[in-house]
Amino acid sequence: MSFSFRIKELREERGLSQAKLARELGVGTGSVGMWESTSEIPPVKKLLLIADYFGVSLDYLVGKSDTRVPSAAQEDPFLAEYRTLSPTQKELLKELVKSWK
């Protein structure tokens, strides 16, 4: 599988439009469309953000592996839930945790 296939598949699984995903990732809508329809791959920093957003490994995202998250069976359930949050939700959670200190 290619990056273009994977990002489209992940986006559609979440029921996101290209525009909504672009907003979540802080990129233009055209970027998401280009990633899905060409062999263009974003820079590593953006790839890491995308992998984190969808809760998948970088290897899975770029088509190197068919395993979404290595050793997922051993992962703490809270961490698994955290991986499904959007970047905005993760930031809110971080702020909440800071307020407990």
N, C-alpha and C positions, 0 to 999 in steps of 0.2 A: 504494500500500500504506500501511496505517496503522501507527502505533507498536505497537498491540496485536497486529497480525498479525506484524510483524517480530520482536518480542521472543519471541513463542511459537515462531515458525519457528526462530530462532537457538537457543533453549533446547532444542527437540526435536532439532535437528541435532547438538547435543552430547550428547544422551541424558540430559539433566538433568531431574529432577523440579522442580516449583515450589518445593518445600521446599529442595532442594539449591541451586538458584539463589539463593533468598532468603538462605541461610546465606553463600554466596559474596559476596553484595552487602551483607550486613549489614542486611537488612530483614526484616520479618515475611512469612511465607508468604502472608498475605492481600494484601499489597501486590502481589506478583507475579501472583496470581490476578486482582486488580482491574485491573492494567495490561493483562492479556491479554483481559479480557472487557468492558472499558468503554473510553470515550474518555479516561479519566484518564491524564495524562502526569506523570511524576515531575518534581521540580525539576531545574534545569539541572545542578547538581553531581552528582546521581544519574544523569542521562542521560549525562554524560561518563564516569562510572564504568562504566556498562553498555556504552557504545560501546567503551571501552578493554578491558573484560573479553572482549567478543566479537571484538575486533579489526576493528571496522567504523567507518566515518565516522559522525558525528552526523547528517549529511544522510541517509545510508542508514537509520539507526535510526528516524528520525522519518518516513520515507517521502518525503522530498524528492528523493531520488536512487535510482536502481537500481544504482549502482556502489558496491560494498561498501567499497573502499578506493581513493580517488583515486590515480592514478599508481602502482598496485601493481606494475606491470611494472618500474618503476625502483627499487623498494624493495630494500634490502639483505636477503638471505635470512635473516640472523640476526634482523633487526627483524621480519620477517614471522613467524618462529617465536615471538618474544617476544610478539607480539600475541595469540597463541593461549593463552598462559599464564593461569592464574587469578590473581586479586589476591594470594593467598597464595603462589603459586609465584613471582610477580614480586618479592615482598618477600624471599623466600629467596634469589633470584638477586642482588638488591641487596646483601644481607648478605654473600654469597659474594664479590662484586666488592670490597666494602669490605675484606674480609679479605686481599686480594691487595696492598693498598697498604702 
